[in-house]
Amino acid sequence: MDGAGFFALFIAVGAIGASLLLGPIGQAVARRIEHRISPNPQNDENGELLRIQHRMAELEERVDFSERLLAQQRETGQLKGPG
């Protein structure tokens, strides 16, 4: 293949690649990448899941604290059990 044929092949492959990247396929890939690295994770489902998990962990800590406090008060006789 001479230089002119190689250049023509290079231009053709470049044009096809550019049309894919700038066309609907390229736009879909760009949206997918943009969604993955979203600067505001609260707007996507993963951010929502992380917030729920964080809230659940906080609630678990509060329940544990309350259980320890009740057990401590029962041991010292501050709370009278039924009967």
N, C-alpha and C positions, 0 to 999 in steps of 0.2 A: 504494500500500500504506500503510495507516494504521499507527500506532505499535504497536497490539496485534498486528497481523499480522507486523510486522517482529520484534517480541519473540518471537513463537511460532516464527518461522523461525530466529531466533538460538538459541533453546533447543534446537530440533530438531537443528540443525547441531552445536551444542556437545555434545549427548548422543551423537550418532553419532561425533564426533571423540574424545570421552572413552572411549567403548567400544572404539574402535580402538586408542587409546594404552594403555589399561589392560588390554586383552584379549590374546589370543595374539600378534597382530601387533605390538603395542607391546612385549610381552616379548621377542619375537624381535629386534626392532630394538634394544632395550636390551642384549641379550646380544651382538649384533654390535658395537655401539659399545664395550661393555665389553671385548670381545676385542681390538679395535683399539688401545685405550689401556691395555692391561694394565700394571699397575704393576711386574710381575715378568716381563720378557721371556724369562727362561729357561724359562718354562712353555709357551710357544707355539712354533710351528714356526719363525717368523722369528727368535726368540731362539736357537734351536738352530742355524739356518743361520749366524747371525752368530758364534756361538761356534766353529763348525767353520771358518769363513773366517779368524777370528783365529788359531786354532791352526795352520791351514795356512800363514799368513803367518809365524808364528814358526818353523815347521819350514823354510820356504824360507830364512829368514835364517840358520838354523843350517847348512844345506847350503852356502849361499854362503860363510859364514865358514870352514867346513871345506875347501872347494875352494881358497879363497885361501891358507889355511895350508899345505895340501899343495903348492900351486904355489910358494909362497915357500920352503919347505924344499927342494924339488927344485932351485930356482934356486941356492940357496946350497950345494948338494951334500950336505946333511945326510941326505937319503934316497937310497939307491942304487936305481936302477931295475933291472928284471930284465935279466940278460945283461951 
